[in-house]
Amino acid sequence: MRTLLTVFALFAPALTAMAESAAVESVGAPTPDIRAIGLACTAALAFGIGVACSAHAIARIGTAAMGAAAEKPELLTRALLFVALAEGLAVLGFVIAIMLLQRM
């Protein structure tokens, strides 16, 4: 829970800046473009949740991998492969966020 709040706190200024830059001026008053704000929020959530879940998976898998490597050193390369697979979750969240931001 604390990790998700940290991710949100990091992305809140970016979301505000995107919302302000997506404002359309009509009759002297800026009106926010709801679609752009929604896409920006969705992209931030996709990236934030992807990174938070990836960090959780890496913590669990990395701990088990180091425990296995302490007992059998020949398992280290195989164990690091599983850590790299968990890191792929963060990359996937980043790619989805970039794809969403290109639709703006």
N, C-alpha and C positions, 0 to 999 in steps of 0.2 A: 504494500500500500504506500509506503514511504517513497519507494522508487517511482511509482506512477505519479505521485505528487511532485517529485523532483523533475520528472520529464515534463509535466504540464507547466511547471514554473519556468523551465527553460524555453518552452515554445510559446508561452503567453505573449511576450513582446513581439515575436515574429508574427503571430496571428493578428495582433493589433495593427501592426504595420501593413500586413497584407490587406486587412479589412479597410484601412484608410486609403491605401493606394487603389483599391478596387471601387472606391466611391465614384458614382457618376453624378455630375453636376446637372441639376435641372431646376430651373426657376431660382437660381441663386443659393439653394440649399443642397448640400451633398446628400445623396440617397445611396445607401450601401447596396451593392449588387449581391443579392442573397446567394446566388449560385456560386460566385467566386468565394464568398465567405464559407459556404458549406464545403466546397472542394478543399479549401485551405485547412479547415478543421479536420476533414476526413484524412487528408494527407498527414497532418500532424499526429493524429491518432494512430494511423497505420504505422508510421515510423516509430512513434513512442512505444506502442504496445509491442511491436516487433523487437525493439531493442531491449525492453524490459523482460520479455519472455526469453530472449536469447541470453541475457545476462543470468537469469535464473537457471537456465539449462546448462550454461557453461560452468556455473558455480557447482552444481550437483555433479556433472560429468567430470569436471576437472578434479574435484575432490576424490572421486572414486578412481580416476585414472592414476593419480599420484599414489594412492594407496595400493593399487595393483602393481604399479611400477616399483614400489618399495619392496614388494615381495618377490616379483619376477621382473627384472630389468628388461627382458626381451619383449615385454608387452607394452613398452613405452610408446613406440611408433604407432602401434595399433590403437592405443588409447588416445593418442593425440589426434588421430583421424576422426574419432567421435567428437572431440572438442571442436574440430574444424567444421564438422557437419552442423553442430549447434550454432556456430558463428554464421552459418549460411542463413539462419532466420533473420538476423539483423540486416544482412545484405538484401534479402527478399523484401523486407519492410521498407528499406531505402528505395528500392526499384519501384515498388508500388506507389510510394509517395511521389517520386519523380514523374511517374506516368500520370498520376492524378493532377499534379501541378501543370503538366503540359496541356491539359484540357481547359485551363483557365483562359 
